[in-house]
Amino acid sequence: MKKVLLLTIASMLCASMAFAQGGTIGLYGDNQGTSCQLLDNAMGLKSYYVVHMNTAGASACEFAAPKPACVTAQFLSDASVFPVTVGGSQTGVSIGYGVCKVAPIHVYTINFFAMGTTPACCLYPVTPHPVTGGPWMVDCSNNQLLAGMNIAVVNGNLTCTCEIVPTEDTTWGGVKALYE
């Protein structure tokens, strides 16, 4: 029993250390990442911000943030903070920061035209990039690491909260196996 408990604690520590290295990439209601509550409570332009959090230093990231079915707003456009950007939020995007940056790092803005009709507690996650299979980030030593993903809440209330989903370490062979 003691061995199982020690093994469980050790694996949790390893997972949390890997998670801490890559930080988290998520959607927020502001560009500093202070609120993962997103609003669609009135008709008009709504901007949701992708922020790279909880990292001591990063130089790039990769993710997707396709609009979930419960969001009734119409996707309009993406706006990258950095000039080296390939792809888009709805299909997967890779962003190079140009220099090493410390969190919080506002990396992307997703613009919608809201109708004010999205139901309460609509979950809007950042997802793995569909081609590479991970929410990747590059640290300031050019190491590629998996990042955790934030699940934001559109029109949240007391019954629903934002979540952070840690990712698991993998190998390049493990990623390739997903596409064979």
C-alpha positions in Angstrom: 0.0 0.0 0.0 2.8 2.4 0.9 4.5 1.7 -2.5 1.3 2.5 -4.4 0.8 5.7 -2.4 4.5 6.8 -3.0 4.2 6.0 -6.7 1.0 8.0 -7.0 2.5 11.0 -5.2 5.7 10.8 -7.3 3.7 10.6 -10.5 1.6 13.6 -9.5 4.7 15.6 -8.7 6.2 14.8 -12.0 3.1 15.7 -13.9 2.7 19.0 -12.0 6.4 19.9 -12.7 6.0 19.2 -16.4 2.7 21.2 -16.3 4.4 24.1 -14.5 7.3 24.2 -17.0 4.9 24.6 -20.0 2.5 26.9 -18.2 -1.1 27.1 -19.4 -2.7 28.5 -22.6 -6.2 29.7 -22.2 -9.1 32.0 -23.1 -9.7 35.0 -20.8 -12.1 38.0 -20.7 -9.1 40.4 -20.4 -5.6 40.5 -22.0 -3.8 39.9 -18.6 -5.5 36.6 -17.9 -7.3 37.7 -14.7 -10.7 36.4 -15.6 -11.6 33.2 -17.4 -15.2 34.3 -17.4 -16.3 35.3 -20.9 -19.4 37.3 -21.6 -22.1 37.0 -24.3 -24.8 38.9 -22.5 -25.6 41.6 -25.1 -25.5 42.0 -28.9 -22.2 43.4 -30.2 -18.5 42.9 -30.7 -16.9 40.6 -28.1 -13.2 39.9 -27.9 -11.8 36.9 -26.1 -8.1 36.9 -25.3 -5.7 34.0 -25.5 -3.1 34.3 -22.7 -0.1 32.1 -22.0 0.1 31.9 -18.2 2.2 30.3 -15.4 5.5 30.2 -17.3 8.8 31.7 -16.3 9.7 32.2 -19.9 8.4 31.3 -23.4 9.2 32.2 -27.0 6.4 30.4 -28.9 3.1 28.5 -28.5 0.7 26.4 -30.5 -3.0 25.6 -29.9 -6.5 25.7 -31.3 -9.6 27.4 -29.9 -12.5 26.5 -32.2 -15.9 28.0 -31.2 -17.9 25.4 -29.3 -21.4 24.6 -30.5 -23.0 26.2 -27.4 -21.6 29.7 -28.3 -24.2 31.4 -30.4 -21.9 34.3 -31.4 -20.6 34.5 -35.0 -16.8 34.2 -35.4 -15.4 37.3 -37.1 -11.6 37.3 -37.0 -8.4 36.6 -35.2 -5.7 39.2 -34.3 -2.2 38.1 -33.4 -0.1 40.2 -31.1 3.1 38.8 -32.7 4.0 39.1 -36.4 5.2 35.4 -36.8 1.8 33.7 -36.8 0.7 30.7 -38.9 -2.9 29.5 -39.0 -6.0 30.6 -37.1 -7.8 29.9 -33.8 -10.6 27.8 -35.4 -8.2 25.4 -37.2 -4.9 25.6 -35.2 -2.3 28.3 -34.9 1.4 28.6 -34.2 2.8 31.8 -32.8 6.4 32.9 -32.4 7.0 35.6 -29.8 10.3 36.8 -31.3 11.9 37.0 -27.8 11.7 35.3 -24.5 8.6 36.6 -22.6 7.5 36.1 -19.0 3.8 35.3 -18.2 1.2 36.6 -18.5 1.7 36.8 -22.3 -1.2 38.0 -24.4 -0.7 36.1 -27.6 -4.0 36.3 -29.5 -7.4 37.9 -29.7 -10.5 36.1 -31.1 -13.3 38.4 -32.2 -17.0 37.5 -32.3 -20.2 39.2 -33.1 -22.4 38.2 -30.1 -26.1 37.9 -30.1 -26.4 37.8 -26.3 -28.0 34.4 -26.5 -25.2 31.9 -25.5 -26.6 29.8 -22.6 -25.1 30.0 -19.1 -22.1 27.8 -18.3 -21.0 27.3 -21.9 -17.5 25.8 -21.7 -14.9 27.2 -24.2 -11.7 25.3 -24.1 -8.3 25.8 -25.7 -7.6 22.6 -27.5 -4.6 20.8 -28.9 -3.4 21.9 -32.3 -5.1 19.3 -34.7 -2.0 18.7 -36.7 0.7 18.3 -34.0 -1.6 17.0 -31.2 -0.6 19.2 -28.4 -0.9 22.6 -26.9 2.9 23.1 -27.3 5.1 25.9 -26.1 8.8 26.6 -26.5 10.7 27.8 -23.5 13.5 30.3 -23.6 16.1 27.5 -24.0 14.3 26.3 -27.1 12.8 23.2 -25.4 9.4 22.2 -26.7 7.1 21.4 -23.9 3.4 20.6 -23.5 1.3 23.3 -22.0 -1.8 22.9 -19.9 -5.1 24.1 -21.3 -7.6 26.5 -19.7 -11.3 25.9 -20.1 -13.1 29.2 -20.0 -16.8 29.7 -19.2 -19.1 31.8 -21.3 -21.8 33.4 -19.2 -20.7 31.7 -16.0 -22.5 31.7 -12.7 -22.1 30.1 -9.3 -22.7 26.6 -10.7 -19.9 26.6 -13.2 -16.2 27.5 -13.0 -13.2 27.6 -15.2 -10.8 24.7 -15.2 -7.2 24.0 -16.1 -6.5 20.7 -17.8 -2.9 19.5 -17.4 -1.4 17.6 -20.3 0.7 14.5 -20.2 4.3 14.1 -21.2 4.8 12.2 -24.5 7.5 11.4 -27.0 7.7 12.2 -30.7 7.0 8.6 -31.4 3.8 8.8 -29.3 2.6 11.9 -31.3 3.4 10.2 -34.7 1.5 7.1 -33.5 -1.7 9.3 -33.3 -1.6 9.8 -37.1 -0.7 6.3 -38.3 
